[in-house]
Amino acid sequence: QVQLIESGGGLVQAGGSLRLSCAASGRTSSNYVMAWFRQAPGKERDFVTAITGSGDTTYYADPVKGRFTISRDNGKNTVYLQMSSLKLEDTAVYYCAARHFGMPSVPRLYIYWGQGTQVTVSS
């Protein structure tokens, strides 16, 4: 069992930056693929980005390419999401998720989930 706790959300102006963290505890493994998803009010949960256990491969959804960066520190069992040039449409609850292998963009294929952290981008 893996527990995931997100932090770092908040209110930021458009064009600003924010860094989210996802701390993993429990039966952790550096082999877990970690991902970020987001869900805006009234919308489905969308894939944002994922990173392999070693951190050498990443995958981004088109809307965030060039603006968001995922990274991980396996020594701290933490995954980060650095968000820059934030837009109003980035407003959502951001979720951290984990699975053993592969980097699918489908939420139901991830085993472990955090509770989410709210990111609100204002004009």
NUPATI-674149 format. One record per residue: x, y, z of N, C-alpha, C in turn. Coordinates in steps of 0.001 Angstrom, whole numbers, padded with zeros to 6 digits, always signed. Example, Ala and Ser with C-alpha at 12.3 -4.5 7.8 and 13.67 -1.06 7.14 Angstrom:
BEGIN
+013190-005690+007800+012300-004500+007800+013200-003300+007800
+012850-002250+007080+013670-001060+007140+012900+000030+007870
//
This chain:
BEGIN
+000840-001190+000000+000000+000000+000000+000880+001247+000000
+000493+002207-000796+001231+003467-000899+000274+004605-000596
+000716+005513+000235-000063+006716+000508+000604+007906-000163
-000211+008722-000778+000289+009892-001499-000355+011140-000928
+000466+012126-000641-000040+013377-000095+000507+014535-000921
-000406+015269-001547-000004+016437-002333+000044+017689-001461
+000880+018614-001876+000949+019905-001212+001464+020934-002209
+001332+022199-001829+001876+023266-002659+000869+024025-003484
-000376+023591-003443-001389+024308-004200-001673+025679-003602
-002416+026481-004348-002760+027803-003854-003283+028689-004948
-003318+029977-004641-003805+030981-005576-002612+031703-006195
-002598+031803-007512-001490+032451-008201-002051+033243-009380
-001385+034323-009725-001828+035123-010859-001403+034472-012171
-002153+034752-013200-001799+034248-014518-000386+034705-014879
+000373+033772-015442+001760+034055-015771+002732+033692-014673
+002209+033398-013514+003049+033064-012376+003445+031600-012354
+004109+031228-011261+004623+029865-011100+004200+029285-009767
+004208+027968-009726+003855+027247-008508+004507+025886-008577
+004929+025366-007446+005491+024014-007415+004676+023135-006491
+004193+022047-007031+003472+021065-006250+004416+019934-005841
+004120+019359-004695+004884+018208-004214+003928+017054-003936
+004435+015866-004105+003676+014660-003788+004596+013749-002982
+004303+013626-001710+005102+012790-000830+004488+011404-000733
+005303+010391-000980+004839+009012-000918+005316+008362+000374
+004456+007580+000975+004829+006845+002176+004193+005464+002119
+004657+004606+003015+004158+003245+003010+005094+002356+002234
+004522+001507+001438+005314+000541+000688+005839+001200-000581
+006829+002059-000424+007297+002849-001554+008354+002091-002344
+008492+002482-003585+009493+001878-004441+009881+002879-005506
+011146+002965-005766+011593+003870-006830+011182+003364-008200
+010608+002159-008277+010149+001648-009562+008750+002130-009935
+008062+002757-009007+006715+003232-009313+006774+004355-010338
+005896+004271-011315+005653+005396-012204+004767+006363-011437
+005115+007635-011476+004337+008658-010802+003764+009607-011843
+002554+010067-011570+001892+010939-012537+001114+012030-011821
+000836+013064-012560-000062+014134-012104-001256+014184-013050
-002414+014307-012430-003655+014530-013164-004285+015796-012613
-005253+016327-013320-005986+017485-012811-007447+017390-013209
-008273+017996-012378-009702+017972-012628-010306+019328-012312
-010835+019953-013335-011517+021232-013178-012983+020970-012846
-013661+021926-012248-015073+021735-011876-015924+021360-013080
-016691+020289-012930-017580+019856-013983-016920+019146-015143
-015626+018886-015016-014901+018230-016112-014302+016921-015647
-013857+016129-016616-013218+014859-016291-011798+015087-015782
-011282+014051-015152-009912+014120-014677-008975+013895-015861
-008072+014836-016078-007184+014806-017227-005737+014524-016834
-005074+013794-017693-003647+013521-017511-002845+014809-017726
-001830+015002-016883-000943+016147-017018+000454+015702-017416
+001040+014818-016616+002402+014384-016878+002716+013142-016061
+003753+012417-016474+004187+011233-015744+005703+011100-015838
+006264+010330-014905+007706+010125-014862+007987+008691-014441
+008992+008093-015047+009344+006728-014689+010017+006682-013324
+010180+005467-012805+010768+005296-011489+012169+005861-011386
+012950+005703-012440+014318+006218-012431+014371+007707-012710
+013296+008238-013242+013260+009660-013563+013841+010008-014914
+014227+008994-015694+014893+009308-016954+013937+009502-018127
+012676+009209-017907+011694+009388-018981+010475+010112-018434
+010041+011104-019172+008855+011859-018795+007903+011960-019978
+006676+012288-019673+005632+012344-020705+004672+013452-020297
+004364+014345-021239+003530+015489-020928+002322+015558-021853
+001227+016026-021304+000064+016326-022134+000362+017605-022918
-000202+017703-024102+000087+018850-024966-000181+020207-024314
-001270+020368-023551-001560+021697-022996-000504+022231-022026
+000338+021357-021496+001310+021806-020497+002751+021702-020975
+002954+021180-022159+004317+021029-022669+005016+022380-022745
+006251+022394-022251+007019+023631-022271+006748+024547-021099
+005713+024261-020317+005374+025102-019163+005512+024353-017845
+005223+023074-017848+005288+022255-016630+006473+021299-016710
+007044+021016-015540+008152+020059-015468+007932+019123-014289
+007982+017836-014569+007874+016845-013503+009265+016351-013154
+009484+016103-011871+010760+015561-011426+010517+014743-010168
+011518+013991-009763+011358+013197-008556+012670+013086-007810
+012551+012931-006507+013692+012713-005631+013388+011420-004884
+013946+010324-005351+013635+009027-004746+014182+008905-003327
+015206+009656-003023+015719+009641-001660+014726+010228-000673
+013898+011136-001167+012875+011761-000322+011483+011207-000613
+011408+010241-001530+010105+009670-001919+009117+010764-002300
+009582+011710-003072+008759+012867-003428+008840+013142-004918
+007698+013481-005476+007603+013890-006875+007161+015347-006894
+007696+016084-007838+007399+017507-007931+006762+017833-009280
+005966+018879-009265+005435+019430-010506+005678+020927-010480
+006645+021354-011267+006932+022778-011396+006074+023329-012510
+005242+024302-012163+004319+024888-013132+004697+026351-013360
+004897+026704-014598+005260+028069-014950+004312+028597-016026
+004345+029908-016211+003473+030550-017210+002036+030067-017067
+001568+030079-015841+000240+029530-015569-000853+030330-016257
-001862+029606-016707-002990+030186-017400-004272+029944-016589
-005286+030728-016901-006554+030567-016201-007064+029135-016318
-006855+028538-017478-007354+027186-017716-006574+026098-016977
-005516+026489-016281-004795+025523-015443-005468+025356-014082
-006463+026166-013802-007179+026058-012539-007850+024699-012420
-007540+023978-011347-008074+022629-011155-007576+022087-009822
-008140+020961-009447-007555+020182-008364-006525+019253-009002
-005323+019270-008482-004233+018464-009019-004025+017240-008135
-003995+016093-008789-003852+014820-008099-002551+014127-008477
-001947+013514-007505-000786+012667-007712-001257+011222-007771
-000646+010430-008649-001051+009033-008800+000175+008164-009061
+000020+006864-008782+001146+005946-008964+000680+004606-009511
+001555+003972-010250+001318+002627-010748+002675+001976-010944
+002649+000674-011211+003915-000052-011241+004687+000141-012543
+004006+000001-013670+004705+000036-014949+003923+000843-015978
+004640+001406-016919+003991+002126-017994+003543+003503-017575
+003245+004331-018560+002799+005703-018288+001526+006001-019067
+000463+005295-018772-000789+005576-019479-001369+006906-019049
-002218+007458-019894-002858+008730-019571-004284+008540-019055
-004670+007312-018834-006026+006994-018387-006042+006871-016873
-006836+007674-016205-006831+007676-014731-007112+006309-014099
-008028+005549-014665-008432+004290-014024-007321+003254-014016
-006250+003492-014759-005131+002550-014803-004104+002811-013702
-004327+003833-012906-003429+004116-011791-004014+003531-010514
-003135+002984-009700-003571+002247-008517-003751+003154-007309
-002772+004009-007080-002759+004827-005869-002999+006286-006225
-003740+006955-005345-004096+008352-005568-003978+009151-004293
-003598+010410-004452-003638+011334-003343-005007+011998-003280
-005170+012875-002300-006449+013558-002091-006587+014804-002958
-005509+015267-003503-005569+016424-004385-005218+017726-003688
-004759+018676-004482-004466+020011-003984-004993+021020-005006
-005636+022060-004500-006295+023033-005377-005289+024042-005909
-005340+024252-007208-004563+025315-007847-005559+026252-008516
-005488+027514-008146-006379+028506-008733-005541+029613-009367
-005759+029827-010643-005039+030868-011372-006006+032019-011620
-005614+033201-011181-006476+034370-011319-005923+035336-012359
-006806+036159-012878-006391+037124-013914-005896+038414-013293
//
